[in-house]
Amino acid sequence: MSGNQWVLPVSALSLVLGFMVMTASITATTRSSRFSLLGAAQQGRVGIGPLDLEEQYVKMSEEVKALRGENDKLQTALGDRNSSTKVLNEGLEQAKAFAGLTDVQGPGLKVTLTDSTKSTIGQSETVQEYAIVHDMDILKVTNELLAAGAEAIDVNGHRIVATSSFRCVGPVIQVDGVPVASPVVIRAIGDPAAMEGGLNLPGGVLSLIRMFDPAMVRVEQVKEMRIAAYGGSTECHFAKPVESK
Amino acid sequence: MIYLLPFIALVIGALLAVLLRVGPQEGLTGQYMAVACIAGLDTICGGVRSGLEGKFTNEVFVTGFISNIVLAFFLAWLGDRIGIDLFLVVALVFGARILQNLSLIRRYLLTKWQDAKEKKRLQEIAAKAQAQSQMQADATS
């Protein structure tokens, strides 16, 4: 049919177009898959910066510890003088233990959260999110430990106190502003069995992580552990105590 | 069924890209390939339409295909240079034209099909009438 001579050129260019569409699709797919790989690489590069900060933090907290020890000594010396100051000093010690300003020891639980070693390359971003430890995971675990009667908690050596915060800054988790990285070790002094039971509740805080990769969570009971005092600032700039009459 | 040929060619082209293991395109080519695809699709639809209407010219079609793609490419690139999403303009205009072309193609094919049906019906009636008149002629003789 002479009226159909258009079909061949159109088909030829259709072939070219099909090729182009597939190429564009391949390019778009690889770009998005590369994005997550780039994120991981950046994570490494960004992680170098906070390391210096951590060193600084360790130095400063050692200084704080030394100064607090001196303060303690002075207070004990004062308390030895007479019985009324002794009672006062005992009260102070209790308050300090509660506030996390003294080293404490006792039985407890050690929870280790690790980034999954499962390969998630080519998976959706949601799945890739599951494979790493988040600030929310640490927050939920510490919250559950407290609910189960934990009396002192530290995260990678940072004592958790009333003003402690957990947050994500880019790819880095910060505990009280100090970067921590996987593996995240959360230690808590308290009734080990009760705390482990709380963490292992069905549908509890660890169940979602375990659903993705059981190897990301390790929970151990410890007979005796020592948790160091809080090393950060305890000054209150805004909150002033109310005088009771 | 010759009208299915462009469609089949499209699928074959896509398969070729997969089979030849085309890697991701770097730089400008990769960035604006999608926009160029819309322009190309519009030209193909336009070619089919003009072919069905009997107005197809080879030169117009081929130059249109190339210049549309280049134009779309250039507009998208320019938009990125001056900070306006001009690729949206390309997508909108060519998208609208694709829809228009497709609706015209559909209408044309529909009319053709209905015409063919009508013609067949009329032919059948004519054949029947002829057979009847033949029978009458046989009876009278």
Interface residues (C-beta under 8 A of the other chain):
Chain A: M1 G3 N4 Q5 W6 V7 L8 P9 V10 S11 A12 L13 S14 L15 V16 L17 G18 F19 M20 V21 M22 T23 A24 I26 T27 A28 T29 T30 R31
Chain B: I2 Y3 L5 P6 F7 I8 A9 L10 V11 I12 G13 A14 L15 L16 A17 V18 V22 G23 P24 Q25 G30 M33 A34 A36 C37 G40 L41 T43 I44 G47 V48 S50 G51 G54 F56 N58 F61 V62 F65
